[in-house]
Amino acid sequence: MEGSHQLPTSKPLPVLPAVEAAKRLAAFAAVDRHVGLKHKIIGIGSGSTVPYVVDRIVAQGAQANLGRVFVPTGFQSKELIIKAGLVLGDVDQYPKLDVTIDGADEVDDQLNSIKGGGACQLREKVLAEAAETWVIVADYRKNSKLLGTNWTQGIPIEVAPFAYAKVLTNLADMGSPATLPSGKPGLTLRMGKMKAGPVVSDNGMFIIDAPFPPELMAKPEELLHKIKMLTGVVEVGLFCNMARAAYFGNEASRHTHTHSLSHEPAVDKTNADADTDAVQDGTVSIRNNDGSVEQLQSVPDVPVVA
Ligand SMILES: O=C(CO)[C@H](O)[C@H](O)COP(=O)(O)O
């Protein structure tokens, strides 16, 4: 490839549990395709897949990252950017981004997605909308036909704290059930873990999780507009018609070996499903917004930056 450079390999690529390996595959493939030398203002999303995005960007080398600015979608990605030694910016300085890469909780076959599992959906949507290209990276569990199939806990909705009870009533009237058919809780104000009281977002807001029946989830854009019109709602974790492409890492084969990589990825294993060891040579399914579908058979250990 003209004008591109291949980086030397050095340290071995860590063997990861299957789901983590899939996240890494998706992230590496998306960075390789969407973060080139000409991309200077880059949005970094939230969640457990995004650390691999940062790893791959760092692996592009100091030269590639010269003059780049990275804009985070929240506290977690801000820390990632700082710890990686990349230059931090904010969306008020950079209201136009070249590309934003982010995770998702579920993606349907039209590239609509549920986001906000990490309570970051307001900033995530601002950075998705501000970017010329918005790309989703996820593992195979997020790849769905219909939103709400695997992500059953509901649409994350960020609300002004004083309005939460009114919005809960509005959502119940719209058809969000108090209990799911499985018997699990339905419509809820998200509560903190290891903290008494509700989750408070990076913007000082509360989060409501609102599941809806399949007939309503089948029309996510309609649902998004209805929820967004409720007074007190700040942002809805439904992202419709925004993604250029979604990258899904598939489950790798269950034997173990290691590959080489030019750096040690900063692996956040807090969400790792420790079911099996997996390798780097799983496949990646790509769904593009023109309806085309691609299948990558492998992802190179070192990035080729063009
Ligand atoms: O929307 C998000 C946070 O608000 C995340 O992007 C989403 O929860 C996906 O996270 P992970 O990569 O850990 O599956």
The ligand as a MOL file (V3000), in Angstrom:
LIG
                    3D

  0  0  0     0  0            999 V3000
M  V30 BEGIN CTAB
M  V30 COUNTS 14 13 0 0 0
M  V30 BEGIN ATOM
M  V30 1 O -22.9970 2.3150 25.3750 0
M  V30 2 C -22.0560 2.0520 26.0720 0
M  V30 3 C -21.7950 2.7390 27.3570 0
M  V30 4 O -22.7940 3.6690 27.6440 0
M  V30 5 C -21.0830 1.0060 25.6710 0
M  V30 6 O -20.5250 1.3520 24.4570 0
M  V30 7 C -21.8270 -0.2950 25.5930 0
M  V30 8 O -22.3540 -0.5750 26.8850 0
M  V30 9 C -20.9520 -1.4330 25.1100 0
M  V30 10 O -20.0230 -1.7810 26.0580 0
M  V30 11 P -19.0760 -3.0570 25.9230 0
M  V30 12 O -18.0470 -2.7230 24.8740 0
M  V30 13 O -18.5170 -3.1910 27.3030 0
M  V30 14 O -19.9310 -4.2270 25.5310 0
M  V30 END ATOM
M  V30 BEGIN BOND
M  V30 1 2 1 2
M  V30 2 1 2 3
M  V30 3 1 2 5
M  V30 4 1 3 4
M  V30 5 1 5 6
M  V30 6 1 5 7
M  V30 7 1 7 8
M  V30 8 1 7 9
M  V30 9 1 9 10
M  V30 10 1 10 11
M  V30 11 2 11 12
M  V30 12 1 11 13
M  V30 13 1 11 14
M  V30 END BOND
M  V30 END CTAB
M  END
